[in-house]
Amino acid sequence: MHRIPGAAVLFTPNGLVGPHFFRHLERHHVAQSELVLMTVVTEDEPRIAANERLQLFGVAPGFTRVVLRYGFMQSPNIPVCLRMCDKLGLKIDLDHLTYYVGRETLIPSANVGGMWLWQDRLFAFLSRNAMRATAFYRLPPDDVVELGFQVEI
C-alpha cells in the first residue's frame, strides 16, 4: 500500500476500522500517512468539560485512536477537537485532511426477518431524512469522502 502526505479521519463507533474503508484500500491501494480512528461517545451527563473530552491512544506509527466524549446536551465539533489534539502531541494539518464517513442505505425487504415490511419502510424513510453525519459533526463539506453501502432490513 502506498502512503501519501496528509491525514485521514475514519469514524468508528468502537475503535475498529469499518469495512467500507477496507474496501477503499483494497481497490485503490493508497492511504494518507497519518490515519486517525475517531470515536465520538455521547455520555449520560449533560456536559463534559473540555479538559476531560479528549483521549489519544497511539496504535502504531502514523495510526492514532482519538476518543471524544460529549454530554447529551452538547454538539460535537470535530475540527475544533482536532485542533485540541495538537496540545496532546498529535499534529494534524487541517488543510490536508480528509474525513472518511460511512453511509448506509437501508433497503426494506420481505426476505429479512424482524419487523413488518411497512415498519422497515418507515424506518428506512426516517433514516434517509435524519441529519447527516457531516452536518452533525460540523465537517467541512469539501474535505469529506462518503463511502456508502446498502443494507437489507
Salt bridges, closest charged atoms under 4 A:
GLU43 OE2 - ARG69 NE 2.88
ASP86 OD1 - LYS91 NZ 3.17
ASP93 OD2 - HIS96 ND1 2.68
GLU146 OE1 - ARG103 NE 3.99
GLU146 OE2 - ARG132 NH1 3.11
